Amino acid sequence: MKQYLYISLAALVALVIGCTPKTTKEIIDSPVVKTDKPEEPKNPCTTFADLSPSERDQAETAYVLYKDFYDAKDYKEAYSYWKKAYRLAPGSNGRVKYQFDHGVGIYADFFKNTSDPKLQAAYVDTVMMIYDKRIECFGDEAYIQGRKAYDYYYNYPDYATDLKKYELFKAALDGKGKESDYFIINPMTKLLYDLFQQEKINLTEAQDGVTKLSEAISYGTANCDKDCAAWEVIKSYAPNRLEALEAVDDFYDCNYYSSKYFPEFEANSTDCETIQFVSRRMFRGKCDVNDAKMQQLKTAYTTYCYTPPPPAGPCSIANDLYNEGKYSEAVTKYEECLESVNDMDKKARYKLLIAKIYYRDLKNFSKARKFALEAASIKSNWGEPYMLIGKLYASSGPLCGPGTGWDSQIVTWPAIDKWEYAKSIDPSVAADASKLIAQYKKYMPNKEDVFIRSLKPGQTYKVPCWINENTKIRTSD
């Protein structure tokens, strides 16, 4: 019997080489095959117009019958009629494209309902052949490359390397530019970030990809129609992952930092903390000190922030490096500085400063937590380190998940744990902690999300990802 399945499959693959399927939802151009058109558009693939009257009747009948079964989700019955329709007239009436989507859907169902690895591999190959046939018949290659990449990434992750998935996403992004389809943005962002960190794509390519992704996000969110909810999800994930590349020296230029951060200074131009923060970011982008914006920051710093410099030494050098946006070098010097600091309160504050640099500037959350905990161990009943750890956890939604859904929501539990603890030991942070707790409670999973996972509120739950910490299940409703 098994041998018969393989023989049948081989015959099927040979049959389908002339045509191909898909798994992402798409709007159908025309829900009904119409045969009363006086003329049908030219198509490089066989259409009804190319068939003899007898074959045309068979093809049109097969299209109608398979679609009825498909709409009823009876994919097994739909398959034989779909196969016949696809073999006779893959181009249908020259306009309809849904036969490709339905073929992909049929094979996706077959894939899910077998555990035979050879059959699964063959089904994936057939899905990709259907995509290729659709390109042959109707073009729109950039869109279909994105569909292929999406299916590999979400539905068939073990059948393509991350680099291959990235290259397909890149072909889609390059082809459609700022008008790229929403469904490629988040997975491509994740792959670009990971592959760059793994040195599998170089700096120039990563920078080019980030520029194009950013343009697509800006355009898509501003011009969305029916996909606005999807673009909102993208906004909660992709920009955060791209921002994490600020930790890489020379990844972004002055124009990036100026456009992104200088408006913060303009909105709060007398606040010393804001002035210092924006100045560091502008230095990070190697902005010319004679630039008008840099001069504004310098004047504001002298007016609202200037204090006499500390005596020369590692601590002073560390401060200078930090203010110049040289974060990695600053951390190294601050660690040297700690060796010469005997005042325990000052030592704890330097530890917390290092933690903040790892959090805000170098985007290394695990090291930020390490130094925050060390700071807390030096100075008792101090809530600030735990406030920072809570922010680290709360900011990990895009890092531990897609920016929305379960994996991104459960990070709120350990975050709230840390803020609750902070205010329990340090009244000075209680107001800020309560504000953050109220803000993030609404982002917790709801009762239904918990129930469908056979969990219950109050149970102990270990949050994975880099957090790897036990907490208690709570719901937003």
Buried (B, 14 or more C-beta within 10 A) or exposed (E): EEEEBEEEBEEBBEBBEBBBBBBBEBEEEEEEBEEEEEEBEEBEBBBBBBBEEEBBEBBBBBBEBBBEBBEEEEBEBBBEBBBBBBBBBBBBBBBBBBBBBBBBBBBBBBBEEBEEEEBBBBBBBBBBBBBBBBBBBBEBBBBBBBBBBBBBBEBBEEBBEBEEBBBBBBBBBBBBEBEBBBBBBBBBBBBBBBBBEEEBBEEEBBBBBBEBBBBBBEBBBEEBEEBEEBBEBBBBBBBBBBEBBBBBEEBBEBEBBBEBBBEBBEEBBEBBEBBBBBBBBBBBBBBEEEEEBBEBBEEBBEEBBEEEEEEEEBBBBBBBBBBBBBBEBBBBBBBBBBEEBEEEEBBBBBBBBBBBBBBBBBBBBEBBBBBBBBBBEBBEEBBBBBBBBBBBBBBBBBBBBBBBEEBBBBBBBBBBBBBBBBBEBBEEBBEBBEEBBEEBEEBBBEEEBBEEEEEEEEEEBEBEBBBEBEBEBBBBE
